[in-house]
Amino acid sequence: MEIIFELIFSFLIEIIGEGLFQLLVELGVRSLGSTLGISKPERPILSLLGYILLATAGAFISIAIFKNHFIKNETLRIVNLIIAPIILGLMMKFRGKKLEQKNIISIKLDSFWYGYVFALTFALIRFIFSE
C-alpha cells in the first residue's frame, strides 16, 4: 500500500510541478503580449521555439532546485515521460476553450500541441539531466 501511495504521489508531483510552471509561463506570455500590444503572434514556428526555450530553461531551473527524480524507477520515469505531456497538453487545451468561452483571447500555449511540446520538452530535459 505504501508503494502505491509513493508511486501516485511521485506522478502527481511531476505533473503538478510541470503544470504550475506551464501556467506561469502562459500568464507571463499573455501579460507580455498585452503590454506590448500583441494579440496574436504571426509566426507559429517562432512561438514554438520560444516555448521550447522557456521549457528548457524551466527544466534546468527545476533541476537546480530538485536534483533527483521524484520517480525512482526507470521504467516508470519513461511512462511519466509519455503520460505527463499528454495530460498537460489536454489541460492546456481545456484552459484555452474556457478562455474562449469568456471571450479572452487564447495564446498558442492554450492549445494541445503547444502545451504538449512544452511539457514534453520540460519532461525530457528533467529525464535526461536529473540524477
N, C-alpha and C positions, 0 to 999 in steps of 0.2 A: 504494500500500500504506500509505503514511504517513497519507493522508487517511482511509482506512478505520479505522486504529488510533485516530486522533484522534476520529472520529465515535463509535466504540464506547466509547472512554474517556469522552467527554463525556456520553453517555447513562447510562453506569454511575455516574458521579459524581453526576448529578442524582438518579437513583433511589436510590442508596445513601445520599446525604445526606438525602433526604426520609424514607427508610425508618428511618434511625437516629433522626431526630427523632421520628418517629411512635412508635417503640418506647419512647423515653424518656418521651414523654407517656403512653403506655399504662402503663408501670411507675409513673409518678408518680400517675396517676389511681387505679390499683389500690392503691397503698400509702396514698394519702389516704383512699380508701374504707374500707380495713381499719382505719385509725387512727380514723376517725370511726364505725366500726361500721356502715357502709352496705354491704349486699351487692349489691343491685340498685337502680338509680335508678328511681323511679316515673314520671317524666315524660320520655319519649324525646325530645320536641322540645327540652327544656332541655338534655339531653345533647348533642344535635346542635348546638345553638347554642354550647354550651361548647367542643365540639371545633372548630367553625369559628373561634371566637375564639382558641383556642390555636394553630391552624394559621396564622391571620393573624399573630399575634404572632411565631411561629417564623419565618415567611417574612420578616417585616421585620427580625428579628434576623439571619437569614442574608444578607439584602441589605446590612445594615450591615457584615457581615464580607466577603462576596463580592459586590461591587457589579455586576460584569459577569456576563452569561450564560455558562455553560460551553459551551453550544451556540451557535455564531456565526451559523449560517444560520437565517433567519426561518421558513422552511418546516419545517425540522427541529425548531425550537422548538415549532411547532404540533403536529407529530407527537408530540413528547415530552409535550405537554400532554394529548394523548389517551391515549397508551400508559402513561405512568408511573402515573397514578391507578388504572388497571385492574390493573396488575401489583401495586401496593401494596395495593389492596383484596383481591386474591386472596391475597396473602401474609398479610394480617391474618385473613382467613377461615381459612386453613390453620393459623395460630397459635391461633385460637380453638378449632378442632377438636382440636388437640394438647393444649391446656389442659384441655378437657373430658374427653379420654381419661385424663388424670392426675387427674381429679376436682377440678380447680381451677376455681373459678367464673370464667367469662369476663365481660368487660365489653363495653359497646356497641361500643367501638373494635375489638374482636376479631371483627368481622363484616365482610362485604364492603362493604355500603352505607356504614356509618360510616367504615370505612377509606378507601373511595373518595372520599367527600365531604371527609374530612380532607386527603387527598393532592391532590385537585383544588383545594381552597382554597389550599393551600400553593403548588402549581404556578401557579395563576392569579395570585396576588399577585406571585410572582417573575417571571412572564411580563410582567406589566403594568409593574412598577416597577423591574426591573433594567435596567441600561444595556446 
